[in-house]
Amino acid sequence: MTTGLQSFDNFSWASLLAGRDVLICDGDAGRALQTANALERAGARATIAESQRVALDRLPRRDFALVVVVLDGQGELDATLSQALEASDAKLLLMVDADRREISGKMATRARVASLGMSERQLVMFLTETSDE
């Protein structure tokens, strides 16, 4: 008999987010690329936007299943981007510094919040809402 983790790892990692378009909004190019690579290894198709203004431009170009927005420091989600996300079917993930947990604004109720310090595996498991045993 195998444990849940052993049987989970028998599945193809690349199937976890297969076919999902993901928009990643992060002003840190290296971190954005690392996030995109992690999500693509899990099967997603990632698009990087270097600012919330660029993300607003990219949003209507694809049917994004998920939008990941990195809020550095005490940054907030832009009101115009927030409205566009509300009109879309995309899920929203806000990535913030580990010590920050309060997110203000209307999107706070709809968004999931994750720590910038999580590993690639933790990020994918968080997005698939799967516990890692």
C-alpha positions, 0 to 999 in steps of 0.5 A: 500500500502506498501513501497519498504522497507516493501515489500523488507523485506517480501522476504526471506533474505536467498534468496538474495545470494542463491547458490553463492560461495564467497571467503573471503580473510581477515587476521583478522580471527574474521572479516572474520568469521563475513563477512562469517556469514553475507553472509551465512545468505543471502544464499551464501556459504562462504570460508575463506582464511587468506591471498592472497596466500591462496586465490590464492590456493582456487580460482581454487577449486570452481566456485566463483561468488564473491571474497571479499579481505580486504586490511588493511591500504595501502595494495594492491592486489597481482599481481598474485591473480589479474591475477588469478581473471582476468582469472576467472568470479568472481566479485571482492569486495575490502574492505578498510578503510573508509578513503581510496578510491584510489585503484591502479593497474589493478584490480581497474577498475574491482573491486567494493570498499566498506568500512570496516565499513559497516553493514552486511545489507549494505554489502549484499545490496551493493553486490546485488546492491539494494538500502536500502530505 
